[in-house]
Amino acid sequence: SAVISQKPSRDICQRGTSLTIQCQVDSQVTMMFWYRQQPGQSLTLIATANQGSEATYESGFVIDKFPISRPNLTFSTLTVSNMSPEDSSIYLCSVALQGGNNEQFFGPGTRLTVL
Amino acid sequence: ELKVEQNPLFLSMQEGKNYTIYCNYSTTSDRLYWYRQDPGKSLESLFVLLSNGAVKQEGRLMASLDTKARLSTLHITAAVHDLSATYFCAVVDSNYQLIWGAGTKLIIKP
């Protein structure tokens, strides 16, 4: 398994501002993912964070709104830009271990509220 | 496009009873995962099922996979309050991404 930390754990932000969420893993991993989970809902994949190249975004998510960085194999950031109340959600990063079975391990999540 | 369907979506049951949560998926896959999520918490991996006929057990929970029927079950035996949580199944698609079910919110009453 892997130990994953996220910062901040929660935040309350004003409309129109941006928030950057950090995800740190205790070992080098190939695959890192960013998910959104709205209250009472399942998980929606935002993007796969690729080390050394641009992230791969899922349908409905764009780089201008959710820029992602992945400078190395243990760290990634997700920025939620120009926020609106509809962005209020839990944001989760996850990793899959190299040579593993695609099992994903999740960080503790960032609970974002946009006023 | 792979779709994953869980049922029931909500289950309220008494302690000591048995019940089963079902996870159906629409196209071929041989990898299925069960996760647990407590309120306000992140997801915890419970079971990884990697082949047809796979069965895994941990305490009062047992998961199985039938790839021919495209069905996995999560069986709860003699439920206890501590098992109250939301349970998700997820299936690997052809791009090696996880496709998630909607989740089953389980409430176990004393």
Interface residues (C-beta under 8 A of the other chain):
Chain A: S1 Q41 S42 L43 L45 T48 L92 S94 N101 N102 E103 Q104 F105 F106 G107 P108 G109 R111
Chain B: R31 Y33 G40 K41 S42 L43 E44 S45 V48 L50 F88 A90 V92 Y96 Q97 L98 W100 G101 A102 G103
